[in-house]
């Protein structure tokens, strides 16, 4: 992997870790609520996140 991919992975881990670090109770409640959602709803959320991440990445690389 290139250095940029390692940096991106590191940043993802930092952002993902902020929820349980700063608000563990709220994070646990959010995860519990997500676990109760139907698969179709979770796929839509995941798809939106992937598209948003791809758009941000393309915008930053072309800037």
Rosetta blueprint (number, residue, H / E / L):
1 X L
2 X L
3 X H
4 X H
5 X H
6 X H
7 X H
8 X H
9 X H
10 X H
11 X H
12 X H
13 X H
14 X H
15 X H
16 X H
17 X H
18 X H
19 X H
20 X H
21 X H
22 X H
23 X L
24 X H
25 X H
26 X H
27 X H
28 X H
29 X H
30 X H
31 X H
32 X H
33 X H
34 X H
35 X H
36 X L
37 X L
38 X L
39 X H
40 X H
41 X H
42 X H
43 X H
44 X H
45 X H
46 X H
47 X H
48 X H
49 X H
50 X H
51 X H
52 X H
53 X H
54 X H
55 X H
56 X H
57 X H
58 X H
59 X H
60 X H
61 X H
62 X L
63 X L
